[in-house]
């Protein structure tokens, strides 16, 4: 996260939404079989980079697991601590993890890389901190492989959320993992149909921003590859996420 301006935008945006974000995103990863996909053991030490309010990390909660989370946003960490006081949570940059090398069994990040302009330093740090037999788990929303559709999707995402950097196609995520010194063990793409009103609830987003996004959808939604369909005053659309499990190459 070397772009200081973008880091401040990211922190500001998530400070603003910290009171509603956890509730809005609760259940986002249910039904994806993430713990099973990660092959994590019962006594594992699990790290999440970009822990937010802790919902994703809580999927790994168990009596013998040690759960650690880092996030750039103090308000998010405070919210996570209120819900999960037993977790080891700290304000830190994913590109400069305050952890010893080879100290965790699973280093994970979920719905975070698309907020980072330069994700390679973060992935390399995640590789650094995993044990010799440890693994890296990346989950993020993806863009279409079509360049034109990816450009349109990211333009829409940036209007909605100024902290958005780039949703990347699967091929780009695979390349990033390889360049970071990781070998992909398994991957999966999970798609779902979602509602605009849940993506941009009025309680969380300024009304003028909601109107700008709706205007973009009406004019350019077909170009994004997200298959927007109007449903009264709402829209439905497609969202795809990629799950990648990797180990040291």
Helices and strands as residue ranges (DSSP letters): H 4-25, H 34-38, E 45-49, G 57-60, E 66-71, H 74-83, E 88-91, E 104-110, G 113-115, H 120-129, E 130-141, H 147-160, H 170-179, E 182-195, H 196-199, H 207-220, G 221-224, E 229-231, E 234-248
